[in-house]
Amino acid sequence: MNLFTSSEQPGLFDDAGAAGDVRAPVLMSLNPIYYDLIWASEKRHEFRRRFLTDQAVRWYVYLTAPVARLGAVIDLDVAVVDTPQRIADIAERARAGNGASVFEYVRDLPHAFAIPILRVAEYPGMTLEQLKDELGAFHPPQGYTKLRNHPELLSICEKVTADSPTREMTVSGH
């Protein structure tokens, strides 16, 4: 099953294709430390203060400095939306010792988000300088950017991920 097509149109092999549902494309930044934890099978959820509800997401990943590169796609399942304590409990079950830092991050909110990571694929990508050259200006997102509202940026993301990935992995253990 190929979950990493560059097209937004459902295909025969997309897991959402049969239902006519397409993952919402977003661009979000990620610290390289957390990205490495995904590849080490130690991070299976992304924890956020704000996020989309009731829909699966195709996350185009901009790795922050010192990497400073757009070059990965992570397919995310529908977010779990719950109290900060319950979100912290998910973090603790996933990786011992992680619950306290997640709780600290979200404790002031009425609800927070634990987003299951399904698949990750890495591509050669584009550096920050290349992105600025292509777009004229580029500022890595602080939260998330809905790419359907930014067609030129979506086109660049799809271009970066059009070839075969250099590595890919299914994430399990939710």
N, C-alpha and C positions, 0 to 999 in steps of 0.2 A: 504494500500500500504506500503510495507516494503522497505524503502530506505536504510536500514542499514544492508545489507547482507555482510558477510565477504569475499565473493568471488568477484573477478574482472570480472567474466563471467556474462553477462546479464541474468537475471532470468525472470520468468513469471510476477513477481510482481514489478520489477524495473521500474521506470518511463522512463528510457532511453532504456530499453530492446527491445521495439518494433522497434526502429530506429537503433538498433545495436550500439548505442553510449554509452560509459561507462565513468563515471566521472573519471577525472585524480586524482589519489591519491597523496596528498602532506602532508608533516609534517610542521607545523608552530607553533611557540610559541605564547602564548597569556597571557597577564597580567590578573590575576584573577579578578581584578576590572572590566575589560571589559567583561569577561565571565559572571560575575554576572549581568551585564546590559542586556545581551542577555536573561537570564532567567527571568529578570524583565520586558521583552518586551520593553526595552528602547533602545536597540541596534539592528538594523535590517540590517546593512551593516558593512562590514569590509573595512577599508580604508588602502590602501597600496601604497607605492611609486613604487614598481615593482610587477608585478604579471603576471600570464598566461592570454593570450587573446583568445577569441573565443571558450572557452570550459568551461563546468561546472566542478566543482571540489569537491572531497571528502577530507575534511580537517581533518586530525588526529591532535588533539589539544594537545600540550604540555603546561600545565599551569606552568608559571614561579614561582619563589619563592614568597611567602613562601610556596606555595602548592607543587611545583616541582614534577609534576605527569603527565603522559600520561594517559588520561582516558576519552576523549570525541571525538565525531565525529560531524562535522558540514558539511552539504551539502550546497554548494554554487552554485548560478546560474552564468551564464556568466557575467564577470566583465563589468561594465560601464567604458569606457576609455574616459577621457575628460580633459579639461583644469583644472588646480588647482582651479580656481574660481568656475567652474561648479561642481566639485567634492565637494568643500566646501558648495555649495548651497544644494546639496543632503544631506550632513551631517546636515545642519541647519534645513531643512524641517523635517528630521527624529527626531531630538532632538534639541529643541531650545537652543542656546548657544554653540552648538558643532561645528558650521561652522568655527568659528575663529581659534580654535585649529587645526582642520583638514587643514585649509588653511595654517597655520604656518608650519605644517608638510610637505606639498607638494608644497609650493609656488615657490621653485626654479626649478621645473621640467617643461618640455614642456607638459606633461600629467601625470595624476595619475589615480588611480583605486578605484572605489566604487563597492564592491562585495556584491550583495544581499545574505543574509542568508536565507535559505529555511527551514532547519530542524536542530535540535540539539539533540544529545543523549549522555547521560553520563553513564559511566561504572566504576566499582571499580578501574580499571586501574593499572598502575605500577609506583612506585616511581622512582626517579632519580637513587637511589642506585640499585634497581632491574634492571633497564634498563642497567646500567653499568655491572652488573653481567651477564646478558643475552648476551650482545653484546661485552663485553670486554672493550669497550670504548663508551661513548656517550656524545656528546656535543649538548645541545639544539640549534636548528637552530636560526640564527639571522634574516634571511629572510624566504625563504621557501625551502624545499627540495623535489624534485620530487622523489617520492618513487619507481617509476618503474626503476629508476637508482640505487636503493639500495634495492635489493630483501630481504636481511636479515632483514633490518629495516621494510620493508613493512610486512614481515611475523610476526614480533613482534606486529605491529599495528593491523593486522588482528586478531591475537591471543587475544589481549587486548579487542577487540570489538566483539568477537565470541559469547559471551553469551548475554542474554537479557539485555537491558539497565536498569539502576536503575531509570532513568527518561528520558523522551523525550518530545519534543515539536515541533510543526510546527510554524514557524515564519511568520507572515503576515504583511502587511502594506507597501509594496514596492511602 
